[in-house]
Amino acid sequence: MRVVWFALAFLDMAVAPELAFAQDGAAADGGRWGIAIGAGLAIGLAGLGCGIGQGNAANGAVQGIARNPGAAAKIQTPMLIALALIESIALYGLIIGFFLQNKV
């Protein structure tokens, strides 16, 4: 829960200077900070979710191999395929972040 509050406080501090220096007629440039934050969140959340998923996949594989060392070859191949698919989700997040960053 502390991480969530820290992230919200960080976003609040990141947005505050732009709002403090905003002028009355400068509303046309107001949406660009949202796109930049969206790009950062896309990369960050994709990395966070994929890291958790890869940790869970590796944990299950290691526990399975520890219980039955003879099944290591049968466990390792599906685990590597699953890790590659999980990593592709992180790459999709990176690509979305780059696409959003080009709009800024």
Sequence and secondary structure as in RCSB ss.txt:
>XXXX:A:sequence
MRVVWFALAFLDMAVAPELAFAQDGAAADGGRWGIAIGAGLAIGLAGLGCGIGQGNAANGAVQGIARNPGAAAKI
QTPMLIALALIESIALYGLIIGFFLQNKV
>XXXX:A:secstr
 HHHHHHHHHHHHHHHHHHHT  TT GGGTTHHHHHHHHHHHHHHHHHHHHHHHHHHHHHHHHHHHH GGGHHHH
HHHHHHHHHHHHHHHHHHHHHHHHHHTT 
